[in-house]
Amino acid sequence: MKTGLSLIALALAAAVPAALHAQDKPPEKAKAETPAAYEPQVRTTKLSGTFGGQRINYAATIGETVIKNKEGVPEVAVVTTSYVKEPRDPNRPVTFLFNGGPGSGTVWLMMGAFGPKRVAIPGNGTDDGAPPYPIVDNPDALLDVTDIVFIDPPGTGFSHLIGKADPKDYYGVTQDAKLVAEVIRRWLNDNGRWNSPKFLGGESYGTTRSAAVANQLMNVTYNDVALNGIILISTVLDFAAGSDAPGNELSYITNLPSMAVTALYHGKASAASPEAFAEEARQWALGPYAAALLKGQKLQGEERAAIRRELARFTGLSETYLESADLRVTPGRFYKELLRDRGQTIGRLDSRYTGRDYDNAGESPDNDPSFYGIDASYTAAINTWSRETLGFRTDREYQSIGAIGGQWDWRIGGRDDNAYLNVAPYIGQALRENSGLKVLVAQGYYDFATPFFAAEYALSRTGIPQDRISYTYYGAGHMMYIRDEDRHKLSEDVRGFIRAR
């Protein structure tokens, strides 16, 4: 879900500081452990809270699931944090959640949206400041309608490789999905929940993972685990839609509606509402703008001038600048240029946020103000909750944004190595082969990491049934739940989705 420079599956990893520990290099104390002697840690705490207006008693369990290789040697310790209503009900829904990156821990969804506690920080574009940060009850947690299992794949959170395990076996789209699917099967088995309604959800790259895990659970084995629903929060499925590679015209089309609502938010455009302007921008991007881009250098004269005028109206940028950019403005340039006259940049994860660079002369921002505005508070919250309240004991650092993205294998089985990643067909196959499956897509209007129009594009392709996909939109960015109104709306939207199974 996010990395300052992307918690998402989009290059987040590239922005991670080199000082972060790689999970395949455990601390000294852990190095002494041999795979054969590895003892998984499990801690359970009995708690209660009010969620969705109901008082709920629940067991919070944080523990390691040890995965072995074909020779029976432990190679991975995957930490899950589960919240299960008591008394236990084997027919109650259970929802499996994870974040993105790749390399992002579940801290964001757990301490920001759906866990029983959350960190309370400003959600209006102001940074989180210095500690202490309030850790408060979260009535928007989902425990009134579902048990919840948060999964940290290796290299995220406290999860890690053991001994001489090879990162290449676990750090990749398909490798990761197989592992997470195995963890889910293990949890169902250990907790007697095979016949429970099952939901799967993720944020950012976690939506990519959701599609790949659903494929592993339902499409590629004969030990099917059927799902009732898939929850996609800040969705990235077709990576061509977000690529700024020279010659790729698609990203200019899919980013245009996000630029429009952002320009409107900052007073650089005029429209009746963000929703109305977004729809107008969608239609123009799909029609005149797409046709103009495909003409390339053949677009000349008055036709070019008309496109330039409309592009200026939607983006809030000058026609002079747009002409210099050949009518093609990358997001990075947009973050710097939109408010250059005010000496400000805007955020990538949430374009409502503004920041100030070292100077005002560059063509891209120094950093993402929507990431450094929230990162420290979430790290403090997850460590306090996991170590002090739930009693998890480890010398490892919690990897909020781990340093594994550079090791990631982005290929998927049977594909040309040069082909771009697109896991949307996995969603299509799952929907075609499971008539009881539904998909919920939740998108923030001000998210440039995973733009809302790119999500709509990916899920409207051939072979993907449209009748069981629903969309919800929010007045914030990538992590829309940092805004109080949107956290409550997201919670209610997911509640309704689960209840309607």
C-alpha angles and dihedrals in degrees: 000000000000155000125187083252091027136331084190138085093268114091097305089135094065091065097052114116113252090231091073112106117249108232093231088064102065124188120276094263092055092048090069090062116097119208093243092054097044111130115195116229120228126178126181125192125185112224142157137210145155115263126172088354094304128111107233131188111207145170116235110203124184113183149141124257108203116214118201131203125238090278091056094252116141110246107161137035109201115193117214127183113204131187113198125180117237133259087042120240117199091202096051118112117262123200124202115205137183139163131234142237096108083258101035121127123224090254091108099056094033100048096028109039125000110017122099091252129039138186111249112221134149111281099189102087096285119123122248095246122201132327150308094071119192113250105197141175113278112215087179092068112118101234093114090067107023145014111243133217118189112201125201110195116212113291091034132085110343094326117117149163118264128225115322097348110150114237089214089070092059111021105082142078096265098029091053093046093052091051095048091047089053091050090051092050090048092051092049090050097045093047100040094241105131093121096045119113104260131213128183125198145167145169126234108330081008086074089054087049091048091057093045094045091047087053090053093046099044114012113040107037138055090226092076122189103197117211129214095202147000119213114205115191116185093354131220116170107135109049095193088071090064101038118116092193111143110264096025105118096176097081092057088057097046094045096048098084090050090052090050097053090043092052088050092050092053095045096254095116138032129230141134094254141342090254093053093045092048091054093047089050092049092055095045092046092051093045125029097010096049091047091049094050092050091055090062113182091355088076103100145144124012093348089060092044091053092051091048092052093051092044089054090051092052099041102036089230124128121261088236092058092044092052090050088053091049089243089297116109118181117215091247091058091044092056089057102037105044096072099020089121088061094045091245139120127207131228130263099208091040118012092198087076119087132198142176124240129212086264138353100241105085129094097228133037125266090230143344110272091196090062103041086045093070112016104096095050094055093048091051092047098051093047092048093047098043099040104032106028101030095032101230109167120206141129090217122108116242106248105220090168108011128202098242102100093093090058095050121125104218095185122105126208119288095007130125109257089236095052118109119245118263120163096168090101088064088061090048094052092047091052093046093050100040114051090187095058122105132182128214117197116196117189135176116222092220098051117116095169090069107009117210094232091053089055091050091048094050094050096046095064126116116288097028113109109229101198096079099043118094129184131210126185134205139199095239138058141263094325096037091172093075085078109075096221092049095046089056092045092048090050092050092046092052091044091054090047092053095043091051094059 
